[in-house]
Amino acid sequence: MTRDLQTLFGIDTPIVLGPFGGMSSVALTASVSQAGGLGSFGLYGYSGERIRETAAALQAATTRPFALNLWLPTGDEVSPGDVDLAAAREAVAPLLEAARVEAQPPLPAAFLPSLEEQLDAVWDAAPAVLSVVFGVPDATVVDEAKRRGIRVVGTATSVAEAVALADGGVDAIVASGAEAAGHRVSFLSRAEDSLVGTIALVPQVVDAVDVPVIAAGGIADRRGVAAAFALGAAGAQVGSAFLRTRQSAASEAHREALRSAADTDTVLTRAMSGRLARGIPNRAVRTIEAMGAIAPFPAQNWLTASFRSAAPGDGDLVSLWAGQAAGLSRSDDAGEVFAELAAGLPAASR
């Protein structure tokens, strides 16, 4: 299986950049693609127009394949006006004050653009790969992608999710272990009930499906890559190690938190978005959790964006997403990180 991703995606090296919702950058995505891997760009919350602009910037920055990543609706998302946000607004009030936001924002017409709007823009962009999280793409989406020559990658946090994705016709599956940074993208069971570690998840997914499996979670250097391939993976997806580089869109405070993170420094929390995610706890997380009022997704994410966007450089007021192996990352340069990861590949995959 070691050559499957190279052939499938048209890349030289089976190293995939994790897509960062809200923290992707054209520079980092292009850097990984230019190095021979698959750069990925997270499109959470992006309008169709913004997706087209981002894709054009990526195409200007690299001629190599890249992936665009979308969040699939799970059906439990709330709409403006459907939920009482009084308690959640009270919980974030001290953080708005700290960010010098003078007034609570009025409710928008919608918290998120529609998937249809986003997909129309992705079809226009024609990336090499469409990757998705939080579910199985509809058959019409898979068929349209295949018609356009776009590969589809799904993300699983359990064997059952991987089987569902394979049955849904995806071309490859990211097996995301509980060590991974950011949101736990479970969709068949609660995220809290799907916290399978990478070393346990990957080989069981490999045995259960007949498409290439990309290991994710806890991989930050050549040792993690070597382990992923020993478990049967066809590639490795890496987030935190790239997020701490100067090419990412993370703030300097976030990069510093990643540099100094110990193995026990991350927590799983719903405080910042309303969905379970792994990151480094800061004032924002502690304040919201202490208040005990967290709105459902995506209302909570919209509420916290009010202070996050107002103080993007303040490490106490932003989402410090980080994986358990963040402290293993050693370089501030994406090219150096890529070279370190590639050094762990089996000889047949280099």
C-alpha positions as CSV (number, residue, x, y, z in Angstrom):
1,M,0.0,0.0,0.0
2,T,3.0,2.3,0.3
3,R,2.6,3.7,-3.2
4,D,-1.1,4.1,-3.2
5,L,-1.3,7.8,-2.1
6,Q,1.4,8.9,-4.5
7,T,-0.6,7.4,-7.4
8,L,-4.0,8.3,-6.1
9,F,-3.2,12.0,-5.4
10,G,-0.4,12.6,-7.9
11,I,2.1,13.5,-5.2
12,D,5.7,12.4,-4.5
13,T,5.6,11.8,-0.8
14,P,2.8,10.4,1.3
15,I,2.8,13.2,3.9
16,V,-0.4,15.1,4.3
17,L,-0.9,18.5,5.9
18,G,-3.7,18.5,8.4
19,P,-6.4,21.0,7.4
20,F,-6.8,23.7,10.0
21,G,-10.3,25.2,10.3
22,G,-9.6,29.0,10.7
23,M,-5.8,28.7,10.8
24,S,-4.9,27.4,7.4
25,S,-2.7,29.6,5.2
26,V,-1.9,29.7,1.6
27,A,1.8,29.8,2.4
28,L,1.8,26.6,4.4
29,T,-0.5,24.7,2.2
30,A,1.6,25.6,-0.9
31,S,4.9,24.8,1.0
32,V,3.8,21.2,1.7
33,S,2.5,20.7,-1.8
34,Q,5.7,22.1,-3.3
35,A,7.8,19.8,-1.2
36,G,6.0,16.8,-2.7
37,G,3.3,16.1,-0.1
38,L,-0.4,17.0,-0.1
39,G,-1.1,20.5,1.3
40,S,-4.5,20.9,2.7
41,F,-6.6,24.0,3.4
42,G,-9.5,24.1,5.9
43,L,-12.6,25.9,4.6
44,Y,-14.7,26.0,7.8
45,G,-17.1,28.9,7.6
46,Y,-15.9,30.1,4.2
47,S,-18.4,31.6,1.8
48,G,-18.4,30.5,-1.8
49,E,-16.7,33.7,-2.8
50,R,-14.0,33.3,-0.2
51,I,-13.4,29.7,-1.3
52,R,-12.9,30.8,-4.9
53,E,-10.4,33.5,-3.8
54,T,-8.5,31.1,-1.7
55,A,-8.3,28.5,-4.4
56,A,-7.1,31.1,-6.9
57,A,-4.3,32.1,-4.4
58,L,-3.3,28.5,-3.9
59,Q,-3.2,27.9,-7.6
60,A,-1.0,30.9,-8.0
61,A,1.3,29.7,-5.2
62,T,1.7,26.1,-6.4
63,T,1.1,23.9,-9.5
64,R,1.2,20.8,-7.3
65,P,-1.9,18.9,-6.0
66,F,-3.6,20.2,-2.9
67,A,-6.7,19.4,-0.9
68,L,-9.7,21.6,0.1
69,N,-11.4,20.5,3.3
70,L,-15.1,20.9,4.2
71,W,-17.1,20.2,7.4
72,L,-20.3,18.2,6.6
73,P,-23.4,19.1,8.4
74,T,-24.4,16.5,11.0
75,G,-28.0,17.6,11.5
76,D,-27.6,18.8,15.1
77,E,-26.4,22.3,14.2
78,V,-28.5,25.1,15.7
79,S,-29.7,28.2,13.7
80,P,-29.9,31.8,15.0
81,G,-33.0,32.2,17.0
82,D,-33.4,28.5,17.7
83,V,-31.5,28.5,21.0
84,D,-31.5,30.8,24.1
85,L,-27.9,32.2,24.2
86,A,-28.4,34.4,27.4
87,A,-26.3,32.1,29.7
88,A,-23.6,31.6,27.0
89,R,-23.4,35.3,26.3
90,E,-23.0,35.9,30.1
91,A,-20.2,33.3,30.1
92,V,-18.2,35.1,27.4
93,A,-18.8,38.6,28.7
94,P,-15.5,38.8,30.7
95,L,-13.6,37.7,27.6
96,L,-15.2,40.3,25.4
97,E,-14.3,42.9,28.0
98,A,-10.7,41.6,28.0
99,A,-10.6,41.9,24.2
100,R,-12.1,45.4,24.5
101,V,-15.2,44.5,22.6
102,E,-17.7,47.0,23.7
103,A,-21.0,45.3,22.8
104,Q,-22.3,41.8,22.3
105,P,-22.7,41.1,18.6
106,P,-26.2,40.8,17.1
107,L,-27.3,37.5,15.8
108,P,-26.4,36.9,12.1
109,A,-28.8,35.7,9.5
110,A,-27.0,32.4,9.6
111,F,-24.0,31.0,11.5
112,L,-22.5,29.2,8.5
113,P,-22.8,29.2,4.7
114,S,-24.7,26.2,3.2
115,L,-22.8,23.2,2.1
116,E,-24.3,23.6,-1.4
117,E,-22.7,27.1,-1.7
118,Q,-19.3,25.7,-0.6
119,L,-19.5,22.7,-2.9
120,D,-20.3,24.9,-5.9
121,A,-17.1,26.9,-5.2
122,V,-15.0,23.7,-4.7
123,W,-16.2,22.3,-8.0
124,D,-15.2,25.6,-9.7
125,A,-11.8,25.4,-7.9
126,A,-11.2,21.8,-9.0
127,P,-8.7,20.8,-6.4
128,A,-6.9,17.4,-6.7
129,V,-8.6,16.3,-3.4
130,L,-11.8,17.1,-1.5
131,S,-11.4,16.0,2.1
132,V,-14.3,16.0,4.5
133,V,-14.9,15.7,8.2
134,F,-17.9,14.9,10.4
135,G,-19.6,12.4,8.2
136,V,-20.0,10.5,5.0
137,P,-20.4,12.6,1.8
138,D,-23.6,12.1,0.0
139,A,-23.5,9.8,-3.0
140,T,-24.2,12.8,-5.3
141,V,-21.1,14.6,-3.9
142,V,-18.9,11.5,-4.4
143,D,-20.2,11.0,-8.0
144,E,-19.7,14.7,-8.9
145,A,-16.2,14.6,-7.5
146,K,-15.3,11.5,-9.5
147,R,-16.8,13.0,-12.6
148,R,-14.5,16.0,-12.2
149,G,-11.5,13.9,-11.4
150,I,-11.4,15.0,-7.8
151,R,-10.4,12.4,-5.2
152,V,-12.5,12.2,-2.0
153,V,-11.0,11.6,1.4
154,G,-13.1,11.0,4.6
155,T,-12.1,11.1,8.2
156,A,-12.9,8.5,10.8
157,T,-12.4,8.2,14.6
158,S,-13.6,4.6,14.8
159,V,-13.6,1.5,12.7
160,A,-17.3,1.8,12.2
161,E,-16.9,5.3,10.8
162,A,-14.2,4.0,8.5
163,V,-16.4,1.2,7.2
164,A,-19.2,3.7,6.6
165,L,-16.9,6.0,4.6
166,A,-15.5,3.1,2.5
167,D,-19.0,2.0,1.8
168,G,-19.8,5.6,0.8
169,G,-17.2,5.4,-2.0
170,V,-14.4,7.6,-0.6
171,D,-10.9,7.1,-2.2
172,A,-8.9,7.2,1.1
173,I,-9.6,7.5,4.8
174,V,-7.8,9.5,7.5
175,A,-7.8,7.5,10.7
176,S,-7.7,10.2,13.4
177,G,-6.5,9.1,16.8
178,A,-7.6,10.8,20.0
179,E,-4.1,12.3,20.3
180,A,-4.8,14.7,17.4
181,A,-5.2,18.4,17.7
182,G,-8.4,20.3,17.1
183,H,-11.9,18.9,16.7
184,R,-12.8,15.3,17.3
185,V,-14.7,14.7,14.0
186,S,-16.8,11.7,15.2
187,F,-20.2,11.2,13.5
188,L,-21.6,7.8,14.4
189,S,-21.2,8.1,18.2
190,R,-20.5,11.0,20.6
191,A,-16.9,12.2,20.4
192,E,-16.4,11.4,24.0
193,D,-17.2,7.8,23.2
194,S,-14.9,7.6,20.2
195,L,-11.5,8.4,21.8
196,V,-9.5,5.6,20.2
197,G,-5.7,6.2,20.2
198,T,-3.8,6.2,16.9
199,I,-1.8,3.1,17.6
200,A,-5.0,1.1,18.3
201,L,-7.2,2.7,15.6
202,V,-4.9,2.6,12.5
203,P,-4.3,-1.2,12.2
204,Q,-8.0,-2.0,12.9
205,V,-9.1,0.5,10.2
206,V,-6.5,-0.9,7.8
207,D,-7.9,-4.4,8.4
208,A,-11.5,-3.3,7.9
209,V,-11.4,-1.3,4.7
210,D,-9.9,-1.8,1.2
211,V,-8.9,1.8,0.5
212,P,-5.6,3.5,1.6
213,V,-5.5,4.7,5.2
214,I,-3.8,7.9,6.4
215,A,-2.7,7.9,10.0
216,A,-3.3,11.0,12.0
217,G,-2.8,11.9,15.7
218,G,0.5,12.0,17.7
219,I,2.7,12.2,14.6
220,A,5.3,14.9,14.8
221,D,8.6,13.5,13.6
222,R,10.2,10.6,11.7
223,R,9.5,8.2,14.5
224,G,5.8,8.8,14.2
225,V,5.8,8.4,10.5
226,A,7.7,5.1,10.7
227,A,5.2,3.9,13.3
228,A,2.3,4.8,11.1
229,F,3.6,2.7,8.2
230,A,4.5,-0.2,10.6
231,L,0.8,-0.1,11.5
232,G,-0.2,-0.5,7.9
233,A,-0.9,3.1,6.9
234,A,-0.3,4.3,3.4
235,G,0.5,7.9,4.6
236,A,0.7,10.2,7.6
237,Q,-1.3,13.4,8.2
238,V,0.4,15.9,10.5
239,G,-1.0,19.0,12.1
240,S,0.6,20.5,15.2
241,A,4.2,20.2,13.9
242,F,3.3,22.3,10.8
243,L,1.0,24.7,12.8
244,R,4.0,25.9,14.9
245,T,5.9,26.9,11.7
246,R,6.2,30.5,10.6
247,Q,4.3,29.6,7.4
248,S,1.1,28.8,9.3
249,A,-1.6,31.3,10.2
250,A,-1.2,30.7,13.9
251,S,-0.3,33.6,16.1
252,E,3.1,33.9,17.7
253,A,1.4,33.2,21.1
254,H,0.0,30.0,19.7
255,R,3.3,29.0,18.2
256,E,5.0,29.6,21.5
257,A,2.4,27.4,23.3
258,L,3.1,24.6,20.8
259,R,6.8,24.9,21.3
260,S,6.6,24.6,25.0
261,A,3.7,22.1,25.3
262,A,4.3,19.0,27.4
263,D,2.6,15.7,26.9
264,T,-0.1,16.4,29.5
265,D,-0.7,20.0,28.6
266,T,-3.7,19.5,26.3
267,V,-7.4,19.0,27.2
268,L,-10.6,18.1,25.4
269,T,-13.1,20.8,25.7
270,R,-16.3,22.1,24.1
271,A,-15.8,25.6,25.4
272,M,-14.6,27.3,22.3
273,S,-16.9,25.9,19.6
274,G,-19.5,23.8,21.2
275,R,-17.9,20.6,19.8
276,L,-15.2,18.6,21.5
277,A,-11.7,19.6,20.5
278,R,-8.2,19.1,21.8
279,G,-6.1,22.2,22.7
280,I,-4.1,23.9,25.4
281,P,-6.3,25.4,28.1
282,N,-6.1,29.2,28.6
283,R,-8.1,31.9,30.2
284,A,-10.9,31.6,27.7
285,V,-11.4,27.9,28.2
286,R,-11.2,28.1,31.9
287,T,-13.6,31.1,32.1
288,I,-16.2,29.5,30.0
289,E,-16.0,26.1,31.7
290,A,-16.1,27.7,35.1
291,M,-19.3,29.5,34.1
292,G,-20.8,26.1,32.9
293,A,-22.7,27.6,30.0
294,I,-21.7,26.5,26.6
295,A,-24.0,27.0,23.6
296,P,-24.5,24.2,21.0
297,F,-22.5,24.3,17.8
298,P,-22.1,26.5,15.8
299,A,-23.6,29.1,18.1
300,Q,-20.8,28.8,20.6
301,N,-18.1,29.1,17.9
302,W,-19.8,32.3,16.7
303,L,-19.9,33.7,20.2
304,T,-16.2,33.0,20.9
305,A,-15.3,34.4,17.5
306,S,-16.3,37.8,18.9
307,F,-13.3,38.0,21.2
308,R,-11.0,35.7,19.3
309,S,-11.1,37.9,16.2
310,A,-10.7,41.1,18.3
311,A,-7.5,39.8,20.0
312,P,-5.9,37.4,17.6
313,G,-2.4,37.8,19.1
314,D,-3.5,37.2,22.7
315,G,-2.8,33.6,23.7
316,D,-5.4,33.8,26.5
317,L,-8.2,34.7,24.1
318,V,-7.7,32.4,21.1
319,S,-8.2,28.7,20.4
320,L,-4.8,27.0,21.1
321,W,-5.5,23.8,19.3
322,A,-2.6,21.3,19.9
323,G,-2.1,17.6,19.8
324,Q,-0.5,15.5,22.5
325,A,2.8,15.3,20.5
326,A,3.1,19.0,19.8
327,G,6.2,19.2,22.0
328,L,8.0,16.9,19.7
329,S,8.0,19.5,16.9
330,R,11.4,21.1,16.7
331,S,11.4,23.5,13.7
332,D,9.8,26.8,12.8
333,D,10.2,26.1,9.1
334,A,7.7,24.0,7.1
335,G,10.4,22.7,4.8
336,E,12.4,21.4,7.7
337,V,9.4,19.8,9.3
338,F,8.5,18.0,6.0
339,A,12.1,16.7,5.6
340,E,12.1,15.4,9.1
341,L,8.8,13.6,8.5
342,A,9.8,12.2,5.2
343,A,12.9,10.7,6.8
344,G,10.7,8.2,8.6
345,L,9.1,6.8,5.4
346,P,9.9,3.3,4.2
347,A,12.5,3.3,1.4
348,A,9.8,2.2,-1.1
349,S,7.8,5.4,-0.3
350,R,10.5,7.9,-0.7
